[in-house]
Amino acid sequence: MITLTILLIVALLCVLVGCLTGLLTLVGVLASLFVGVLVGALAGYLAGRFMGTETSLGRNILMGVLGSFVGEFLFGLLGIHASGSFSSFAISVVGACICIWVGQKISK
């Protein structure tokens, strides 16, 4: 009887640890997503200032996030890869500038 009780307690502790780990993983993913959106918004804002456009926060976020992909792709074609946070941010800003420039050319 005592062995069964100990096994049940250990099983419940394992379930509890598993649930807490899953919760912390979910919180980590959400925090990463939130930071990514903030960095994208900042990159889009800076790109908009460099390009002389005044747009909404939503467009800044979109241009920053899209610019991150465009910048990484284009710099990757040139053999340049970001190795740190600052270089990734700089590539995102350059990519967002390219996206804004293309958007201006398409809309005219």
C-alpha positions in Angstrom: 0.0 0.0 0.0 2.8 2.4 0.8 4.6 1.5 -2.4 1.5 2.3 -4.4 1.1 5.6 -2.6 4.7 6.6 -3.3 4.4 5.6 -7.0 1.2 7.7 -7.3 2.9 10.7 -5.6 6.0 10.4 -7.9 3.6 10.1 -10.9 1.7 13.2 -9.9 5.0 15.1 -9.4 6.1 14.1 -12.9 2.9 15.3 -14.3 3.2 18.5 -12.4 6.7 19.1 -13.6 5.7 18.2 -17.2 2.8 20.7 -17.0 5.1 23.5 -15.6 7.7 22.8 -18.3 5.0 23.0 -21.0 3.7 26.2 -19.5 7.2 27.7 -19.3 7.8 26.7 -22.9 4.6 28.4 -24.0 5.5 31.5 -22.1 9.0 31.4 -23.8 7.4 31.1 -27.2 5.0 34.0 -26.5 7.8 36.2 -25.1 9.9 35.5 -28.2 7.0 36.3 -30.5 6.4 39.6 -28.5 10.0 40.6 -28.7 10.1 39.7 -32.4 7.1 42.0 -33.1 8.7 44.8 -31.0 12.0 44.5 -32.9 10.1 44.4 -36.2 8.2 47.5 -35.3 11.5 49.3 -34.3 13.2 48.1 -37.6 10.2 49.2 -39.6 10.1 52.6 -37.8 13.7 53.3 -38.4 13.4 52.2 -42.1 10.4 54.5 -42.5 12.5 57.4 -41.0 15.4 56.6 -43.3 13.1 56.4 -46.4 11.2 59.5 -45.4 7.8 57.9 -45.0 5.3 58.4 -42.2 3.2 55.3 -41.8 1.1 53.5 -39.1 2.4 51.2 -36.4 0.9 48.2 -38.1 2.7 49.0 -41.4 5.9 49.5 -39.5 5.6 46.1 -37.8 4.8 44.5 -41.2 7.7 46.2 -43.0 10.1 45.3 -40.1 9.1 41.6 -40.0 9.0 41.3 -43.8 12.2 43.3 -44.1 13.9 40.8 -41.8 13.1 37.9 -44.2 14.0 40.0 -47.3 17.3 41.2 -45.7 18.3 37.8 -44.6 17.6 36.4 -48.0 19.3 39.1 -50.0 22.4 39.2 -47.7 22.5 35.4 -47.8 22.7 35.5 -51.6 25.8 37.8 -51.2 27.3 35.4 -48.6 26.8 37.7 -45.7 25.1 36.1 -42.6 24.2 37.8 -39.4 26.0 36.4 -36.4 24.5 38.6 -33.6 21.6 40.6 -32.5 22.9 44.0 -33.8 23.8 42.6 -37.2 20.4 40.9 -37.5 18.7 44.1 -36.5 20.7 46.1 -39.1 19.9 43.5 -41.8 16.2 43.8 -40.8 16.3 47.6 -41.2 18.0 47.4 -44.6 15.5 44.8 -45.7 12.6 47.0 -44.5 14.1 49.9 -46.5 14.1 47.7 -49.5 10.5 46.7 -48.9 9.4 50.3 -48.5 11.3 51.3 -51.7 9.7 48.4 -53.7 6.3 49.4 -52.3 6.8 53.0 -53.3 7.8 51.9 -56.8 4.8 49.6 -57.2 2.3 52.2 -55.9 3.4 54.9 -58.4 
